[in-house]
């Protein structure tokens, strides 16, 4: 063959092999973890993110930060996926999951340099994750849906690190009321978050936010002659137009006499009048229609003092059905008094320049609404993110019925037990389990750093407390003291910790096992040197 080179890969393809590939991937993933590390805990800082259009997001919510920044490196993208999965499954703990992934990879580098093979590290990490889950279960406490006090503590713990922490007492109360209202038991408890409607409106303060035992519709009555307030509302929910039906096929009507034209118009009027009569006879004094309402029908409805709203979204009609107990009807002729929903009041309310319809005072509603207020759009957006996290953690606590303590107490307990467990495991895997235990301690370390405390002192004090059998001992970031987190009311659902351990371990193991990166020319994220400039695309947008 002589010295002719054999070209297998396309020209311009970049290839990293062996330790180079592993280091590049691990460094990229760690850059992501370091980006959100300073947001952890009550003393965590916020990030300002500016996208290419100049839109600004100010938040310390891990998943929001990672969604907003434009990540280019393929390994770094895996950590963004960790945050997204954590958010979908548990609603909170996104920053914890990402930091833990980064720390597991950092410890893995030290082991690789000590000539421990990545597959052995991966096996040890898997064993450690299984043991960590057992420890989580052993320290968990039971919580019931009736225990509103504990649920409120869970919501407050979720909000304490957010910018809404000043109003957390009031907002956590709204959160618990909203989630427990829509919780349903069918063998076991389940919460469908789609049944909680969130409406945002600038003006007022966070404390002006309110929970509506019903639904808010962003529409006004179709006719100015309709009443603005209806007490003891009987609500018809229609998935049919209050209009004269058109024929399915193209049809021509020939008339030979002007009186025939009038007869047609009269018949149309009669048909609309009969539709309105049918609604009136069923006992309805409020109509929500998913489709159109004819101008003449609007006039008849107004004369009958029936409050009517047209072109209501399908999702809103479904929420109204759950809130009022009414049935959605597709044929007006079949409307009966049993199909009507009930509410104490239906009223048109003006908030700033927009008019809304408030359906309030529903008895045992299975759909409720939260009206959020705040000084600016950025404030309201952050309030919504905080409430979304709080509602998610309360919901998963109700579903799982188990809680654990926060303030790094669980992480330190897991680390201590893993070290004991490592000694009982033979072979090199025990070194990886020990590394996993050290990685778990990144959580108290990061909490201490963000609070301006000495992380080494904090860690020593926490280890000592747990050695003395104080399972729920955690760090109070305001005083720097080690205290019982149950007394401090810092608790979170077990699913937050469980999912963080699973996601972080899976991502770390996946990245560890890669020893060859082949990136085509123009492929995402592999410029010369294996890392995009600055570690991550879009990180220049951060303040």
N, C-alpha and C positions, 0 to 999 in steps of 0.2 A: 504493500500500500504506500510505501514511501513516507513522506512527512506531511501528506495532505490531511488537514484537520477534518474531523467528522462533525458536521453540524447537526445536533439533535434538536436543540431548542431554537426558537426564532431569534433573529438578531435583535439585540437590545434587551433580551430577557435577563433579569437580575436574579442571581441565585445565592442564598446564604445557607451554609451547611454547618452541621455539628454545633459546637458551643457558640459560634457567632450567631446562628439563628436563634438559639435559646436566649442568649443575652439580649439581643435586639428586641425579641418579643416581650421578655420580662421587663426590660427597661420601659418599653412603650406602655405596658399595662400599669407599671408602677407610677408612671407620669400621670395617668388618669386618676389613680388612687390618691396621689399627692394633691391633685387639683381640688378634691372635695374634702380632704382631711381637715382643713381649718374650719369647716362648717359644722363639725360634730358637736353635739351637746348644747346645753343652755347658754354657754358662753361662746358658741361658734359664731363666726363672722358670715356676712352675706356676700354674694357675688353679683356684680353687674355684668350682664351679658348683652352685647350689641350685635345684632345680626347684619347681614349684607344690606338689608333695606333700611337699617338705622333704627329698627324697633328695639326697645329696651326692656329687659326682664331683670328684676331685682329679686333674688331669692336665696335661701340657703337649703332648699330642698334638693337632695342629691340627684334624684332622677331628672328633675327639671333642668339642672345645670348640665347634666350629661346629654340630655336630649337637645339642648340649645347649642352646645358647642359643636363645631364641625369636625368630628374625629375622622382621621384619615387612615391611621395604621390599623391593619386587620386584627392584630392581637388586642389593641386598645378597644376596638369595637366590641370585643367579647365582654369586656368589663361594663360597657354601656348596656349590653344585653342583660348582664347580671342585675343592674339597677332596675331595668324595665321589668324583669321577671319578679323581682322583690316587690316592686310597686303594685303589680297586678295581683300577686298572691296575698301579700300581707298589708299593703298600703303604706307601710312605714319601714324604717330600718334600711333604706336604700344606701345611705352613706356608710353605715356599718358594714353592709355586705361588700361594698366596693373596697373599703379600707382593708377588710379582712383578706380579700382576694390578693390585693397588692402586697400585704405583709407575708402571706403564705408563699408568694413567688420570691420575695426578698430572702426569706429563710432558705428557700430551695436553692438559690444561687450559692449560698455558703456551703450547702451540702454537695452540690455538683462539683464545686472546687475541691471538696474533700474526697473526690472520686467515688461518690455514691451515685449509682445509676438513677436517671430520672424515673424509670419504671418502679424501682424500689421506693423512691420518695412518694410516687403516686399511690403505691399500695399502702404505705404507712399513713398517708393523708386520709385514705379511704377508711382505714381502721379507726383512726382518730375521730373522723366525722361521725362514724357509727356510735362510738363511745360517747362523744359529745351530746348526741341526741338522747342517749340513755340518761346522762347527767341532767339534761334539761327536764326530762320527764320526772326525774326523782325530786327536783327542787320546785316543781310547779305546784301551784295552789288552784283549788277549784273556784270558779265564779259562776253565778247564775244570772239569768236575765232580770230577775227581780231585784238583784243587788245593784240598785241605781248608784249607790255611793261608790262602789268599786269601779263601775263602768265610767263614772265621771272622773275618777282618778286616772284611768287609762287614757281618756281623752285629754286630760290636762297634761299628762306625761308627754303625749305626742305633740302638744302645742308649745311646751315650755321652751323648746329650742327655736321656735319660730318668732317672727316679728309681732305676732298677735298675742304674745305671752301676757301682756298687760291686761288684756280682756279675756284671759283664758277661763276664768271662773264662769262668766256669763256664757261664752261661746261653747264651753264643754257641756253646760246645762242644755243648750239648744241641741247639741250633737246627740246626747243621750236620748232626749225626748224624741228626736227625729228617727233615730235608728230603732229604738224599742217600738215605735209606732208601726213601722213596716216589717218588723221581725215576725216570721210565721213559723209555726211548728207543724211539721208533717213527719212524725216519727222523731226527727231531730230538728233543731232550730236552723233556719236559713234566713238570710237577709239579702234581698235584691236591691242593690244600690240605685237601680234605675227608677225605683219608686220614690226616691227623694229628689225633688226638683230644686235646682238652685237658680235663683234669679239675682243678677247683680245690677246695682244702680248706684252711681256716684252721688255724693251728698250725705250729710250727717256724719256720724262716727261709727266705728265698729259696734259700739254698744247699742246702736239704733237698729241693728240687724234683728230680725224676728222670725219666729217659726209660725207658719200658717197651717192650721189643722185642716188642710184641704189643698187646693191647687190655685196657682196664679196663671192666668192666661193673658198673653201680651196682645189682647184685642179689646176693642170697645164695642158697645152696642151698635148694631147696624143702622139704627134709625134714631134721630134725635128726640122723637116723641116717646121713646120707650122709658120706663122708670130707671133711675140710676141706682136704686137700692131695692132689693126684693128680700123681705123677711120670710122665714119658713119656706125656703125654696124647694120646689118639686121640679127636678131637672130631667128634661128629655135629651138623650144623647143620640144624635142622628148621623148615620153614615149614608145619608141620602139627600139629594138636593131638594130644596123647597122651591121647585121651578117646574114649569110645564115641560114634560119629557119630549125630546125630539125623536123623530123616527130613526130607526137603525139604518134604513136605506134612504138614498136620495129620492125624495118624493115631491111631485108637483101637485098643487091643488088649483084647479081651474074654477073660477066663479063667474056666474053670468049675471049676478044681481048684487048691487051694493048692500042689500040687507043681509046677504049671506056672509059678507065680510064682517058685519057687526055681530052676526051669530057666532062666528069663529072667536071674535074678541070676547064676547060674553061668556062663551064656553071656557076659554082660557081663564077668565076671571073666576068663574064658578069652581074650576078645578083647584085654583090656588086658595079660594075661600074655603073649600072643603078640606084641603090639607091643614089649614090653620084651625078649622073647626075640630078636626080629628085630634090635633095637639091640645086644643083647649078642653075638649071632652075627656081626654085622658087625665086631665087635672094638672097639666104642666103649666108653670108660670115662668120657667126659664128654658131656653132651647140653646144647645150647643151643636152647631151643624158643621160637619167635616167638609161639606161641599158648599155650593152657592145658595143664596137666598134671593129670589126674584124681587125687584123693586116694589111690585104691587103686593107681594106677600109680606114684605117689610111693613108696608102701610097697614095691612090687616093685623099683623102681629102687634104693632104699636097700638092700634085701636083696642086690642084685647088686653093691653098692658102686660104683654109677655116679653121678657128681657131676652133678646136673641143675639147670638154671636155666630158669624159665619167663617168658613175656611179655617177652622181650628185644626192644628196639626194632629196627625194620627196618634203620635205618642202622648199628646196632651189629652186626647179623648180617652185613651186607655187609662191614663192616670186619674181622670175624672171618674171613670167607671169604678176604679179601685177605691177612690176617696169617698164617693157618694153612695156606692152600692147599687148604682143603676146599671142597666143593660144597654149596650150599643145596638141600635135598631137600624136595619137596612131598608125596611119598607114602612113608610109612615102609616099605611092602613093597618099595620099590625101592632101599632103602639098601644100599650095598655097601662093602667095605673100601676101594675106590678113592676113595670120596666123602669119606672122613674127613680132617679137618685134623690137623696135628701141632703139638704144643708141648711144650717141656721140662717145663713145670709149670703146673698150674691150681690156684690156691689161693684160699680165702676169707680176706681180710684186713680187720681192723677199723681204720678211721681215725676217731678220735674216737668218735662214737656210731653211725656208719654202717658197714655191712658191704659190702664190694666183692668182686667176683670178678676176680682178676688172671690173665690168660692171658699167660704170659711165656716167654722163650727160644724164640721162633719163628725158624725158619731162613729167612733172606732175606725178612722180612715186607714186604709192600707197603702195610701200614697199621701205624702205631705210635701210642703214647700218651705224652702229657706230663702228669705229675702235678705240679701247681704248689702250692707251700706259701708261706705268708706270715703275718705277725703279725696282720693285720686284713683285713677284706673289701676295704677301699679299697686296701691294699697289693697284694693278690692281683689285683684288677681291673686295676691299673696294670701289674703284671707280665705279665698276659695280653695287654694292649694292646701292651706293648713287645715281647713274644715274637712276637705276630702280625705286627707291622711287620718284625721281624728275619727271620722265616720267609719273609715275602713277598719281601723284597729278595734273600735267598739264592736263592729259587725263580726270580725273574726273571733273576738273574745267570746261573743254570744254563741257563735257556731261551734267553737272548739271547747268552750267551758273551762279553759285552763289559762292561768297567767303566771308570769315570772317577774322577778324584780329587776329594775333597771339600774342606772348609775354604775355600770360595769360590774355589778355584784355577780351576775350569772357568768360573765366571761372569766372572771378570776376564779370562780368555783370550778368551772370547766377546766381551766388551765391546771389547777392544783390536782384535780382528779386524773387528768390525762398524764401528768408526770408520774403519778403512782401506777397508772395502768401501763405506761411505757416500760417500767421496770419488769413487769410480768410478761412482756412480749419478747420472744427470742429473735435473734437475727438483727439485721441492719434496720429493719422497719422501725425498731424502737427509737432510733435516732430521729427518724422522720416524725414520729408521734411526739417526741420531745420538742421538735421544731414547731409542730402544730400548736402545742401548748404555749410556747413563747409567742407565736403569732397572735393567739387569742388575747394576749396582754397588750396588744396595740390599742385596744379600745380604752382601757383606763389611762394608758399613756397619752393618747390623743385628747381625751377629755381633760386631763391635767394640763397639757400643753396649751390648749385653747383657753383655759381658765387662768393662765399665767402662774400655775403652780409647778413645783419641782416634780417631774414625772417619776424620778427614781424614789424619792421619799414616799410619794403616794403609793407606788407599787409595793414597796416594802411594808408599809402599814396595812395595805389591803391583804397581802399574802399572810401577814401575821394574824389578822382578824379571822381569815378563813381557816388557817391552821388551828385556831382556837375553837373552831366549830361554828363560827358566826356565818352561816350560809348566805344570809341576805345583806352582808356588809358591803356597802358601796361608797363611792366618793361624793361628798357634797361639794359641788364645784364653787359654791359661794363662800364657804368657810374653809375649805381644804381639809376638813375632818372626815374620818371614816365613820359612817353612821349606818344604822339599820334602815334599809330602803323601804321596808314595809311601814315603818314609823313615818318616813318622809313622804309616803304615798306616791312613790315612783314605781309604777308597775306597767307592764306591757303584755300583750297576748303572747302565748308560747309560740304561735306561728311566725312571729317576727324573727325570733332567734332561730327557730327550726329552718326556715327558708333561707336565712342569711348564711347559716352553716352549709346547707346543701348547695346553694348557688355558688358561694365562694369556693368551696372545695371542687365542684365540677369545673368551674372556669380555670382554677389554678392547675388542676390535673390535665385539662385539655391543652393549655398553653405549654405546660412542662413536657408533654409527650411529643411536641413538634421539634424535629431536628433538621428540617429542610424546608426552606421557603423559596418557592419558585414564582417570581412575579413577572408577568408579561410586560412588555413595553407599554407604558400608559396605564398599567394596572394600578389599583388603588394603593397608595400609601407606602411604596417601597422606593423612595428616591435613594441616590447614592448614600451609603452609610447605614441603610436599613431603617432609618427613622426620619420622619418628616422634620423640617426645620422647627426648632422650638419644642420638639417632642410630640405635639399634637396640632392638627389643623384647627384653626379657629381660636386657639388659646390666647392669641394676641388680643382677642375681644374682651378679655377679662380684666377687671380692675381689682 
